[in-house]
Amino acid sequence: MAMVFSMAAEIERDLIAKRTRQALAVKNAAGVKLGRPKGAGKSKLDAYKIEIEALH
């Protein structure tokens, strides 16, 4: 019984990985930028910059 469940889980894991790769390929072909955006914006700690540099 455990063998049957482990085989089913392995098949499901392979299917999930396949769908993920297909979705990423579609997004890549569409030119969608994936991942976290570059951080060029403001920081919550900008107000404390002088104090942080002094402690550093």
N, C-alpha and C positions, 0 to 999 in steps of 0.2 A: 504494500500500500504506500509506504514511504517512497519507494522507488518511482511509482507512478506520479506522485505529487512533485517529486524533484524533477522528473522529466518534463512535466507540464510547466513548471516554473522556469526551467531553462529555455523551453520553446518560447514562452511569453517574453522572457528577457531578450531573446534574440529578435523577436518581432518588434519590441519597443525600440531597440537599438537601430533596426532597419528603418522604422518610421522616422526616427530622429534624424538619421543621416539624410533621408529623402527630403525632409522639411528644411534642413540646413542647406541642401543643394539648391532647392527651389528659391530660398531667400537669397542665397549667394548669386544665383543667376539673375534675380530681379534687382540686384544691386543694393540690397538692404545691408547696412552696416551692423554687424553683430557685436555683442560684448558691451562692456561698460563704457560710457562716453569718457573722453579725455577730460581731465579736471583742470580747466582754465578759469573756473569761476571763483566766486568769493568763498571764503572759509568762515566758519563760525568763530574761529580763533583769531581772525584778523584784528579784532578790537584789542586783543591782548598781546600783539606781536612784540612790542617793546619789552613787556614784562617777561615773556617767554625767552626772548633773546638774552635778557639779563640773567635769567636763571640758568640758561644753557651754558 
